[in-house]
Amino acid sequence: GSLVVNYPFDDDEQGVAIYSKSPDDTVFQQLALSYSKENTKMYQGSPCKDMYPNEYFPHGITNGAQWYNVPGGMQDWNYLNTNCFEVTIELGCVKYPRAEELPKYWEQNRRSLLQFMKQV
């Protein structure tokens, strides 16, 4: 896990981790930023320093393929085949948080979720 919003494309023609711009790249960046700006730790861009000390996401967002290449991912498939604008929101560095930590996750993401819904 991590704390970031990633957006299409998750794959590129070369199969390497480089920026893979979709035709709607500007819209995807706007959607991703609308979420990350409301989550202070996410927006700062270095959420998992203990686990991934060299990982940095400017403003808490990243192009999926630039982060790591995922051929055949659902995010890209939905965009290309159904015109669905989908982003992937990573909510934390711990993939399976303990149940008692869930209220903290809610508080960290409540405003982000509301802002994201306003984008509709």
C-alpha positions as CSV (number, residue, x, y, z in Angstrom):
1,G,0.0,0.0,0.0
2,S,0.8,3.7,-0.1
3,L,-1.0,7.0,0.3
4,V,-1.6,8.3,-3.2
5,V,-4.1,8.8,-6.0
6,N,-3.0,7.2,-9.3
7,Y,-4.6,7.8,-12.7
8,P,-4.4,6.3,-16.2
9,F,-2.6,5.1,-17.9
10,D,-1.1,2.3,-15.8
11,D,0.6,0.7,-18.8
12,D,2.7,2.0,-21.7
13,E,3.8,0.5,-25.0
14,Q,7.3,-0.2,-23.8
15,G,6.3,-2.0,-20.6
16,V,8.5,0.2,-18.4
17,A,7.8,2.7,-15.6
18,I,7.5,5.9,-17.5
19,Y,4.7,8.5,-17.7
20,S,1.9,7.2,-19.9
21,K,-0.3,10.1,-20.8
22,S,-4.0,9.5,-21.6
23,P,-6.0,11.8,-23.9
24,D,-7.8,13.1,-20.7
25,D,-4.6,13.5,-18.6
26,T,-5.6,17.0,-17.5
27,V,-9.0,15.9,-16.2
28,F,-7.4,12.9,-14.4
29,Q,-4.9,15.1,-12.7
30,Q,-7.7,17.4,-11.6
31,L,-9.7,14.5,-10.2
32,A,-6.7,13.1,-8.4
33,L,-5.7,16.5,-6.9
34,S,-9.3,17.2,-5.7
35,Y,-8.9,14.1,-3.5
36,S,-5.3,14.5,-2.4
37,K,-5.5,18.2,-1.5
38,E,-8.0,17.4,1.3
39,N,-5.7,14.7,2.8
40,T,-2.7,16.6,4.3
41,K,-0.4,13.6,4.6
42,M,-1.2,12.4,1.1
43,Y,-0.7,15.8,-0.4
44,Q,2.8,16.1,1.1
45,G,3.9,13.3,-1.1
46,S,6.1,11.2,1.1
47,P,3.7,9.1,3.1
48,C,5.5,5.8,3.7
49,K,9.1,7.0,4.5
50,D,9.8,4.1,6.8
51,M,8.8,1.5,4.2
52,Y,9.8,3.3,1.0
53,P,12.2,6.1,1.8
54,N,12.8,7.1,-1.8
55,E,9.2,7.2,-2.9
56,Y,7.8,10.6,-3.6
57,F,4.5,11.6,-5.2
58,P,4.3,15.4,-6.0
59,H,1.1,16.7,-4.4
60,G,0.1,13.1,-3.6
61,I,-0.8,12.0,-7.1
62,T,0.9,9.9,-9.8
63,N,0.5,8.6,-13.2
64,G,0.0,4.8,-12.8
65,A,2.6,3.7,-15.3
66,Q,5.2,6.2,-14.0
67,W,4.8,4.6,-10.5
68,Y,4.9,1.0,-11.8
69,N,3.7,-0.6,-15.0
70,V,0.5,-2.7,-14.8
71,P,-0.4,-4.2,-18.2
72,G,-4.1,-5.0,-18.6
73,G,-5.3,-3.3,-15.4
74,M,-8.9,-2.6,-14.7
75,Q,-8.4,1.2,-14.5
76,D,-7.1,1.4,-18.1
77,W,-9.6,-1.2,-19.3
78,N,-12.6,0.8,-17.9
79,Y,-11.3,4.0,-19.5
80,L,-10.6,2.6,-22.9
81,N,-13.6,0.3,-23.2
82,T,-16.4,1.9,-21.3
83,N,-15.3,5.6,-21.1
84,C,-15.3,5.3,-17.3
85,F,-12.9,7.8,-15.7
86,E,-11.4,5.7,-12.9
87,V,-8.6,6.5,-10.5
88,T,-7.0,4.3,-7.9
89,I,-6.9,5.7,-4.3
90,E,-4.3,4.1,-2.1
91,L,-5.4,4.9,1.5
92,G,-2.4,3.9,3.5
93,C,1.0,2.4,3.9
94,V,-0.4,-0.6,5.8
95,K,-2.3,-2.9,3.4
96,Y,-4.5,-4.4,6.2
97,P,-5.0,-1.9,9.0
98,R,-6.4,-3.1,12.3
99,A,-10.1,-2.5,12.9
100,E,-9.5,0.0,15.7
101,E,-7.5,2.2,13.2
102,L,-10.4,2.5,10.8
103,P,-12.0,5.6,12.4
104,K,-8.6,7.4,11.9
105,Y,-8.7,6.4,8.2
106,W,-12.2,7.8,7.9
107,E,-11.2,11.1,9.5
108,Q,-8.2,11.4,7.2
109,N,-10.3,10.8,4.1
110,R,-13.8,12.2,4.8
111,R,-13.1,15.6,3.4
112,S,-11.3,14.1,0.4
113,L,-14.3,11.8,-0.4
114,L,-16.7,14.8,-0.2
115,Q,-14.5,16.9,-2.5
116,F,-14.1,14.0,-4.9
117,M,-17.9,13.6,-5.1
118,K,-18.3,17.3,-5.9
119,Q,-16.2,16.8,-9.0
120,V,-19.2,15.0,-10.6
